[in-house]
């Protein structure tokens, strides 16, 4: 299958389907980075509150506090 064919199919997905596809593509890409899954698991499992990010900093880092375009 050609990339152009895939792009045409993706254009017809609903927003939820596109989000699932994007998540899948990112997962495939991350899987190619040596040690990525292990480093991510270590961060998730970290129980030291001094290493945590608070909700306001997270929202700012993800630009969740910016108005929709």
C-alpha positions as YAML, in Angstrom:
chain: A
units: angstrom
residues:
- id: 1
  name: UNK
  ca: [0.00, 0.00, 0.00]
- id: 2
  name: UNK
  ca: [1.28, 3.46, -0.87]
- id: 3
  name: UNK
  ca: [1.65, 6.22, 1.71]
- id: 4
  name: UNK
  ca: [-0.74, 8.35, -0.36]
- id: 5
  name: UNK
  ca: [-3.40, 5.63, -0.04]
- id: 6
  name: UNK
  ca: [-2.90, 5.55, 3.73]
- id: 7
  name: UNK
  ca: [-3.14, 9.32, 3.91]
- id: 8
  name: UNK
  ca: [-6.43, 9.24, 2.02]
- id: 9
  name: UNK
  ca: [-7.81, 6.61, 4.40]
- id: 10
  name: UNK
  ca: [-6.68, 8.58, 7.46]
- id: 11
  name: UNK
  ca: [-8.43, 11.68, 6.12]
- id: 12
  name: UNK
  ca: [-11.71, 9.76, 6.36]
- id: 13
  name: UNK
  ca: [-11.26, 8.66, 9.98]
- id: 14
  name: UNK
  ca: [-13.27, 10.35, 12.69]
- id: 15
  name: UNK
  ca: [-11.28, 12.37, 15.26]
- id: 16
  name: UNK
  ca: [-11.20, 9.47, 17.74]
- id: 17
  name: UNK
  ca: [-9.85, 7.15, 15.07]
- id: 18
  name: UNK
  ca: [-7.15, 9.65, 14.10]
- id: 19
  name: UNK
  ca: [-6.12, 10.02, 17.75]
- id: 20
  name: UNK
  ca: [-5.82, 6.24, 18.08]
- id: 21
  name: UNK
  ca: [-3.76, 6.07, 14.91]
- id: 22
  name: UNK
  ca: [-1.47, 8.87, 16.06]
- id: 23
  name: UNK
  ca: [-0.97, 7.14, 19.42]
- id: 24
  name: UNK
  ca: [-0.13, 3.91, 17.61]
- id: 25
  name: UNK
  ca: [2.38, 5.66, 15.32]
- id: 26
  name: UNK
  ca: [4.05, 7.38, 18.28]
- id: 27
  name: UNK
  ca: [4.26, 4.02, 20.09]
- id: 28
  name: UNK
  ca: [5.97, 2.48, 17.06]
- id: 29
  name: UNK
  ca: [8.40, 5.39, 16.84]
- id: 30
  name: UNK
  ca: [9.20, 5.32, 20.57]
- id: 31
  name: UNK
  ca: [9.82, 1.56, 20.41]
- id: 32
  name: UNK
  ca: [12.81, 2.26, 18.14]
- id: 33
  name: UNK
  ca: [14.54, 4.44, 20.78]
- id: 34
  name: UNK
  ca: [16.88, 2.23, 22.83]
- id: 35
  name: UNK
  ca: [15.95, 2.23, 26.51]
- id: 36
  name: UNK
  ca: [12.97, 4.56, 26.06]
- id: 37
  name: UNK
  ca: [10.37, 2.22, 27.57]
- id: 38
  name: UNK
  ca: [12.61, 1.47, 30.54]
- id: 39
  name: UNK
  ca: [13.33, 5.16, 31.23]
- id: 40
  name: UNK
  ca: [9.64, 6.00, 30.94]
- id: 41
  name: UNK
  ca: [8.73, 3.17, 33.33]
- id: 42
  name: UNK
  ca: [11.31, 4.42, 35.84]
- id: 43
  name: UNK
  ca: [9.79, 7.91, 35.75]
- id: 44
  name: UNK
  ca: [6.26, 6.55, 36.14]
- id: 45
  name: UNK
  ca: [7.33, 4.35, 39.05]
- id: 46
  name: UNK
  ca: [9.23, 7.13, 40.84]
- id: 47
  name: UNK
  ca: [7.61, 7.63, 44.25]
- id: 48
  name: UNK
  ca: [9.71, 10.65, 45.31]
- id: 49
  name: UNK
  ca: [7.34, 13.67, 45.42]
- id: 50
  name: UNK
  ca: [10.28, 16.02, 44.79]
- id: 51
  name: UNK
  ca: [10.48, 14.53, 41.28]
- id: 52
  name: UNK
  ca: [6.80, 15.04, 40.51]
- id: 53
  name: UNK
  ca: [5.29, 17.88, 38.48]
- id: 54
  name: UNK
  ca: [2.27, 19.69, 39.81]
- id: 55
  name: UNK
  ca: [-0.91, 20.08, 37.76]
- id: 56
  name: UNK
  ca: [-0.35, 23.77, 37.00]
- id: 57
  name: UNK
  ca: [3.18, 23.17, 35.69]
- id: 58
  name: UNK
  ca: [1.94, 20.25, 33.62]
- id: 59
  name: UNK
  ca: [-0.88, 22.29, 32.12]
- id: 60
  name: UNK
  ca: [1.60, 25.03, 31.28]
- id: 61
  name: UNK
  ca: [4.13, 22.60, 29.80]
- id: 62
  name: UNK
  ca: [1.41, 21.03, 27.64]
- id: 63
  name: UNK
  ca: [-0.02, 24.47, 26.81]
- id: 64
  name: UNK
  ca: [-3.39, 23.41, 28.19]
- id: 65
  name: UNK
  ca: [-3.88, 26.91, 29.53]
- id: 66
  name: UNK
  ca: [-3.72, 28.48, 26.08]
- id: 67
  name: UNK
  ca: [-6.95, 29.28, 24.22]
- id: 68
  name: UNK
  ca: [-8.03, 26.99, 21.40]
- id: 69
  name: UNK
  ca: [-7.05, 28.29, 17.94]
...
